[in-house]
């Protein structure tokens, strides 16, 4: 029997705060993070709106993980702030999760709420033996009630069963977690996060350990998740199926784009072509100005030496249809400033350089390693500790330029 608590108290006093009061966005303002004197990200200005499905993309080492850690509050930035973050209830699904040797699916989830389950048990015991006349008893009882209210814990055991069913693992509820496939372990990790009833889910490379069926399941599950999602992933097909916005991290900058990964690539290609045109035009202008500057330099030198150059005006008359004549040292300074301005335009529209990666075999680094990359001949693959062969007598060759997909169910 429960007094004062239960569903009534839960409904009246313990409603989960909606994600961002009145759907106000989380605002990431001028964030800068430095490690060991090196700027990792800077001038980051972004927003997260309720219901956004954001893909966080970019090459490894560009600052994606740093941005997530700042958003999660794991690390503090040197500059900037995140507005309305305290109104979000964030769930973070890691790429790898640690499990104890004895964990079953149920005990792993229950242990994450162990203190609340114990509080519920004690509360029920005290309810059955309630002592109105004992002041200390009443205080402890009310303290337990306050804890359970604040954690929305009245239906915790049902909630655990509900999330296990939600992620499709109800039939395996007593199975040892260590015996699960990578995809099943991801589902257990997701169940633990869902138990907190988050309104913002952040995933770090969720498809890395999944087989085809696991990816399909996760994709369909996230399509039904009506709240907010941030996906850190290199799986472009997965991103295309789920995201409506894209954050591109490169060189310490984070650029937002509308649409999924395919839309982002299209917009990025358009920007690249536009930048190339701007750079080409500014270089033409620079070449013309440099000729004029050279001519003006000659004029200044000639004047310093008392030498008259009758053709100076004629040389400059044709520049910009006669609108930009220079005939003094002041004009020369103005021209040089214009050249500097054109340099700045080129810098602002610089084409991003793709990072170079190398393939290392036998300790020797090469940018091109010939036609045959690697060859297997009757190779057995498995785990030495288990003395179990997973692949028997593998023979194959990987040739330069191959594009290979490796697929199959986990555990095979």
C-alpha positions as CSV (number, residue, x, y, z in Angstrom):
1,X,0.0,0.0,0.0
2,X,1.3,3.5,-0.8
3,X,0.3,6.8,0.8
4,X,0.8,10.3,-0.7
5,X,2.6,8.8,-3.7
6,X,1.8,6.7,-6.7
7,X,0.3,7.7,-10.0
8,X,-1.6,10.8,-8.7
9,X,1.6,12.4,-7.3
10,X,3.4,11.5,-10.5
11,X,0.8,13.2,-12.7
12,X,0.4,16.3,-10.6
13,X,3.9,17.1,-9.6
14,X,6.4,15.1,-11.7
15,X,5.7,15.8,-15.3
16,X,8.9,15.6,-17.4
17,X,9.9,19.1,-18.5
18,X,9.2,19.4,-22.2
19,X,12.3,19.7,-24.5
20,X,13.2,23.4,-24.4
21,X,10.4,25.2,-22.7
22,X,7.8,26.3,-25.3
23,X,10.0,24.6,-27.9
24,X,12.7,27.3,-27.6
25,X,15.8,26.1,-29.5
26,X,19.1,25.2,-27.9
27,X,21.5,27.9,-29.1
28,X,25.2,27.2,-29.4
29,X,26.9,30.6,-29.4
30,X,30.5,31.4,-30.4
31,X,31.9,28.1,-29.0
32,X,35.7,27.7,-29.0
33,X,37.6,24.7,-27.6
34,X,41.4,24.4,-27.4
35,X,43.6,21.3,-26.5
36,X,47.3,21.7,-25.8
37,X,47.4,25.1,-27.5
38,X,45.7,23.8,-30.7
39,X,42.3,25.1,-31.7
40,X,39.9,22.2,-32.2
41,X,36.7,24.1,-32.9
42,X,36.0,27.8,-33.0
43,X,33.3,30.4,-33.9
44,X,30.7,27.6,-33.7
45,X,27.2,29.1,-33.9
46,X,24.3,26.5,-34.3
47,X,20.8,25.8,-33.1
48,X,18.9,22.7,-32.3
49,X,15.1,22.9,-32.7
50,X,12.6,20.5,-31.3
51,X,12.1,17.6,-33.7
52,X,15.4,18.2,-35.6
53,X,17.2,15.2,-37.1
54,X,20.7,16.3,-37.4
55,X,23.6,14.5,-39.1
56,X,27.0,15.5,-37.8
57,X,29.6,14.7,-40.5
58,X,33.2,15.3,-41.4
59,X,36.5,13.4,-41.5
60,X,38.0,11.9,-38.3
61,X,40.0,14.3,-36.2
62,X,38.1,17.4,-37.3
63,X,36.3,18.0,-34.0
64,X,33.0,16.1,-34.1
65,X,33.6,14.3,-30.8
66,X,34.7,17.6,-29.2
67,X,31.5,19.3,-30.2
68,X,29.4,16.4,-28.8
69,X,31.4,16.5,-25.5
70,X,30.8,20.2,-25.2
71,X,27.1,19.7,-26.0
72,X,26.9,16.9,-23.4
73,X,28.7,19.1,-20.8
74,X,31.6,16.6,-20.5
75,X,34.1,19.4,-21.3
76,X,33.9,23.2,-21.0
77,X,34.7,25.5,-23.9
78,X,37.2,28.3,-23.6
79,X,34.7,30.8,-25.1
80,X,31.1,30.9,-25.9
81,X,27.9,29.4,-24.3
82,X,25.1,27.0,-24.9
83,X,21.7,28.6,-24.2
84,X,18.7,26.5,-23.0
85,X,20.8,23.3,-22.6
86,X,19.4,22.8,-19.0
87,X,15.9,22.4,-20.4
88,X,17.0,19.4,-22.5
89,X,17.0,15.8,-21.3
90,X,19.8,14.2,-23.3
91,X,20.4,10.6,-24.0
92,X,23.8,9.5,-25.3
93,X,24.2,6.2,-27.1
94,X,28.0,5.4,-27.2
95,X,29.8,3.5,-29.9
96,X,31.0,1.0,-27.3
97,X,29.5,0.1,-24.0
98,X,31.1,-1.8,-21.0
99,X,29.1,-4.7,-19.6
100,X,29.9,-6.9,-16.5
101,X,30.5,-10.6,-17.0
102,X,27.3,-11.5,-15.1
103,X,25.0,-8.9,-16.6
104,X,21.7,-10.2,-18.2
105,X,19.7,-7.7,-20.2
106,X,17.3,-7.2,-17.3
107,X,19.9,-6.9,-14.5
108,X,22.0,-4.5,-16.6
109,X,19.0,-2.1,-17.0
110,X,17.7,-2.7,-13.5
111,X,21.2,-2.0,-12.0
112,X,21.2,1.4,-13.7
113,X,18.2,2.2,-11.6
114,X,19.3,0.1,-8.5
115,X,19.0,3.0,-6.0
116,X,15.4,3.8,-7.2
117,X,14.3,0.2,-7.2
118,X,15.6,-0.1,-3.6
119,X,13.9,3.1,-2.7
120,X,10.6,1.8,-4.1
121,X,11.0,-1.4,-2.2
122,X,11.6,0.4,1.0
123,X,8.8,2.9,0.4
124,X,6.3,-0.1,-0.1
125,X,7.6,-1.7,3.1
126,X,7.1,1.6,5.0
127,X,3.7,2.1,3.5
128,X,2.6,-1.3,4.8
129,X,3.8,-0.4,8.3
130,X,3.1,3.3,8.4
131,X,3.7,5.0,11.8
132,X,1.9,8.3,12.0
133,X,3.2,9.0,15.5
134,X,6.9,8.5,14.7
135,X,8.2,11.9,13.5
136,X,11.5,10.5,12.2
137,X,9.6,7.8,10.3
138,X,7.3,10.3,8.7
139,X,10.3,12.5,7.6
140,X,12.1,9.5,6.0
141,X,8.9,8.4,4.3
142,X,8.3,11.9,2.9
143,X,12.0,12.1,1.8
144,X,11.6,8.8,-0.1
145,X,8.4,10.0,-1.7
146,X,10.1,13.2,-2.8
147,X,12.9,11.2,-4.4
148,X,10.6,8.9,-6.3
149,X,8.5,11.8,-7.4
150,X,11.5,13.7,-8.7
151,X,12.7,10.7,-10.6
152,X,9.3,9.7,-12.0
153,X,10.0,6.3,-10.6
154,X,6.6,4.9,-9.6
155,X,6.2,2.6,-12.5
156,X,9.9,1.8,-12.9
157,X,9.7,-2.0,-13.1
158,X,7.0,-1.7,-15.8
159,X,9.2,0.9,-17.6
160,X,12.1,-1.5,-17.7
161,X,10.0,-4.2,-19.2
162,X,8.5,-1.7,-21.7
163,X,11.8,-0.5,-23.1
164,X,13.1,-4.0,-23.4
165,X,10.1,-4.8,-25.5
166,X,10.4,-1.5,-27.3
167,X,13.9,-2.5,-28.6
168,X,12.8,-6.0,-29.5
169,X,14.7,-8.0,-26.9
170,X,11.9,-9.2,-24.6
171,X,12.4,-12.8,-25.5
172,X,16.0,-12.6,-24.5
173,X,15.5,-10.8,-21.2
174,X,17.5,-13.2,-19.1
175,X,20.3,-13.7,-21.6
176,X,23.8,-12.8,-20.6
177,X,24.8,-9.6,-22.4
178,X,28.2,-11.0,-23.2
179,X,26.5,-13.5,-25.5
180,X,24.8,-10.9,-27.5
181,X,25.8,-9.8,-31.0
182,X,27.0,-6.3,-31.6
183,X,23.5,-5.2,-32.8
184,X,21.8,-6.7,-29.7
185,X,24.3,-4.9,-27.4
186,X,23.5,-1.7,-29.2
187,X,19.8,-2.3,-28.5
188,X,20.6,-2.9,-24.8
189,X,22.5,0.4,-24.7
190,X,19.7,2.2,-26.4
191,X,17.2,0.6,-23.9
192,X,19.2,2.0,-21.0
193,X,19.1,5.5,-22.5
194,X,15.3,5.3,-23.3
195,X,14.7,4.4,-19.7
196,X,15.6,8.0,-18.9
197,X,12.9,9.2,-21.3
198,X,15.2,11.6,-23.2
199,X,13.9,14.2,-25.6
200,X,17.3,14.6,-27.4
201,X,19.1,11.4,-28.5
202,X,22.7,11.6,-29.5
203,X,24.3,8.6,-31.3
204,X,28.0,8.0,-31.9
205,X,28.5,5.9,-35.0
206,X,25.5,3.7,-34.3
207,X,25.8,1.4,-37.3
208,X,29.5,0.5,-36.8
209,X,28.8,-2.9,-35.1
210,X,25.5,-3.6,-36.8
211,X,24.7,-6.1,-39.5
212,X,22.3,-5.3,-42.3
213,X,19.2,-6.4,-40.3
214,X,20.4,-4.4,-37.3
215,X,20.8,-1.2,-39.4
216,X,17.3,-1.7,-40.9
217,X,15.8,-2.2,-37.4
218,X,17.6,0.9,-36.0
219,X,16.6,3.0,-39.0
220,X,12.9,2.0,-38.7
221,X,13.0,2.6,-34.9
222,X,14.4,6.1,-35.3
223,X,11.9,7.0,-37.9
224,X,9.2,6.5,-35.2
225,X,11.1,8.5,-32.6
226,X,9.3,11.9,-32.7
227,X,11.7,13.9,-30.6
228,X,15.2,15.3,-31.5
229,X,18.1,13.3,-32.8
230,X,21.8,14.0,-33.5
231,X,23.7,11.3,-35.5
232,X,27.5,11.2,-35.7
233,X,28.0,8.8,-38.6
234,X,29.9,8.0,-41.8
235,X,27.1,5.9,-43.1
236,X,25.7,8.1,-45.8
237,X,22.7,5.9,-46.7
238,X,21.7,5.8,-43.0
239,X,22.0,9.6,-42.8
240,X,20.0,10.1,-46.0
241,X,17.2,8.0,-44.6
242,X,16.9,9.8,-41.3
243,X,18.3,13.4,-41.2
244,X,16.7,16.7,-42.1
245,X,19.7,18.9,-41.3
246,X,23.5,18.4,-41.6
247,X,26.4,19.9,-39.6
248,X,29.7,19.7,-41.5
249,X,32.8,19.8,-39.3
250,X,36.1,20.7,-41.0
251,X,39.2,22.7,-40.0
252,X,37.7,23.8,-36.7
253,X,34.6,25.2,-38.3
254,X,31.1,23.8,-38.2
255,X,28.8,24.7,-41.1
256,X,25.1,24.0,-41.0
257,X,23.2,22.8,-44.1
258,X,19.5,22.2,-44.7
259,X,18.6,18.6,-45.7
260,X,20.1,15.2,-45.5
261,X,23.6,14.1,-46.5
262,X,22.8,14.0,-50.2
263,X,21.4,17.5,-50.1
264,X,24.5,18.7,-48.2
265,X,26.8,17.2,-50.9
266,X,24.8,19.0,-53.6
267,X,24.9,22.3,-51.8
268,X,28.6,21.9,-51.0
269,X,29.4,21.2,-54.7
270,X,27.4,24.3,-55.7
271,X,29.4,26.4,-53.2
272,X,32.7,24.9,-54.5
273,X,31.8,25.9,-58.1
274,X,30.8,29.4,-56.9
275,X,34.1,29.8,-55.0
276,X,36.1,28.7,-58.0
277,X,34.4,31.3,-60.2
278,X,35.1,34.0,-57.5
279,X,38.7,33.0,-57.2
280,X,39.2,32.9,-61.0
281,X,37.7,36.4,-61.3
282,X,39.7,37.9,-58.4
283,X,42.9,36.5,-59.9
284,X,42.2,38.2,-63.2
285,X,41.7,41.5,-61.3
286,X,44.9,40.9,-59.4
287,X,46.8,40.4,-62.6
288,X,45.5,43.6,-64.0
289,X,46.2,45.6,-60.8
290,X,49.7,44.1,-60.6
291,X,50.5,45.4,-64.0
292,X,49.3,48.9,-63.0
293,X,51.2,48.7,-59.8
294,X,54.4,47.8,-61.7
295,X,53.8,50.7,-64.0
296,X,53.2,53.1,-61.1
297,X,56.3,51.8,-59.4
298,X,58.3,52.6,-62.5
299,X,56.7,56.1,-62.6
300,X,57.6,56.8,-58.9
301,X,61.2,55.6,-59.5
302,X,61.5,57.7,-62.6
303,X,60.1,60.7,-60.8
304,X,62.6,60.2,-57.9
305,X,65.4,60.2,-60.4
306,X,64.0,63.3,-62.2
307,X,63.2,61.3,-65.3
308,X,60.0,62.1,-67.1
309,X,57.9,59.4,-68.5
310,X,55.6,60.8,-71.1
311,X,53.7,57.5,-71.6
312,X,52.6,56.9,-68.0
313,X,49.1,58.4,-68.5
314,X,48.7,56.5,-71.7
315,X,49.6,53.2,-70.0
316,X,47.0,53.7,-67.3
317,X,44.2,55.2,-69.5
318,X,42.8,51.8,-70.4
319,X,42.5,50.3,-66.9
320,X,38.9,49.8,-66.0
321,X,37.7,51.8,-69.0
322,X,39.6,54.9,-67.8
323,X,37.9,55.1,-64.4
324,X,40.9,54.2,-62.3
325,X,43.9,56.5,-63.1
326,X,46.8,56.6,-60.7
327,X,49.6,59.1,-61.0
328,X,51.1,59.5,-57.6
329,X,52.5,57.6,-54.6
330,X,49.1,57.9,-53.0
331,X,47.5,56.1,-55.9
332,X,50.1,53.4,-55.6
333,X,49.2,52.8,-51.9
334,X,45.5,52.6,-52.9
335,X,46.3,50.0,-55.5
336,X,48.2,47.9,-53.1
337,X,45.3,48.1,-50.6
338,X,43.0,46.8,-53.4
339,X,45.4,43.9,-54.0
340,X,45.3,43.1,-50.3
341,X,41.5,43.1,-50.4
342,X,41.5,40.7,-53.3
343,X,43.8,38.4,-51.4
344,X,41.3,38.4,-48.5
345,X,38.5,37.5,-50.9
346,X,40.6,34.6,-52.2
347,X,41.2,33.4,-48.6
348,X,37.5,33.6,-47.7
349,X,36.6,31.5,-50.7
350,X,39.4,29.1,-50.6
351,X,38.6,25.6,-51.8
352,X,38.8,23.1,-48.9
353,X,41.7,20.7,-49.2
354,X,40.9,17.1,-48.8
355,X,43.0,15.4,-46.1
356,X,45.5,12.9,-47.5
357,X,45.5,9.4,-46.2
358,X,48.1,6.7,-46.6
359,X,48.0,2.9,-46.7
360,X,50.8,1.3,-44.6
361,X,52.1,-2.2,-45.2
362,X,55.2,-3.6,-43.8
363,X,56.0,-0.3,-42.0
364,X,56.5,1.6,-45.3
365,X,54.2,4.5,-46.1
366,X,53.2,4.9,-49.7
367,X,50.7,7.1,-51.5
368,X,50.5,4.6,-54.3
369,X,51.2,0.9,-53.7
370,X,50.8,-0.7,-57.0
371,X,48.1,-2.9,-58.5
372,X,47.8,-5.6,-55.8
373,X,47.0,-4.2,-52.4
374,X,46.8,-7.4,-50.4
375,X,46.3,-11.1,-51.0
376,X,45.0,-13.9,-48.8
377,X,45.8,-17.5,-49.5
378,X,44.0,-20.2,-47.5
379,X,43.9,-18.1,-44.4
380,X,42.0,-19.2,-41.3
381,X,40.4,-16.4,-39.2
382,X,39.1,-16.7,-35.6
383,X,39.7,-16.1,-31.9
384,X,42.8,-17.8,-30.5
385,X,41.3,-17.8,-26.9
386,X,38.2,-19.7,-28.0
387,X,40.1,-21.9,-30.5
388,X,37.2,-21.3,-32.8
389,X,37.7,-20.8,-36.6
390,X,35.1,-18.4,-38.0
391,X,36.4,-18.3,-41.6
392,X,38.1,-21.3,-43.0
393,X,40.7,-21.2,-45.9
394,X,40.0,-17.7,-47.1
395,X,41.6,-16.9,-50.4
396,X,41.0,-13.5,-52.1
397,X,42.9,-10.6,-53.6
398,X,42.3,-6.9,-53.2
399,X,43.3,-4.8,-56.2
400,X,44.0,-1.1,-56.4
401,X,40.7,0.7,-57.3
402,X,38.4,-2.1,-55.9
403,X,35.3,-1.0,-54.1
404,X,34.3,-3.8,-51.8
405,X,31.2,-4.3,-49.6
406,X,31.4,-6.9,-46.8
407,X,28.0,-7.9,-45.5
408,X,26.3,-10.7,-43.6
409,X,24.7,-11.3,-40.2
410,X,26.6,-10.6,-37.0
411,X,28.3,-13.6,-35.4
412,X,28.8,-15.5,-38.6
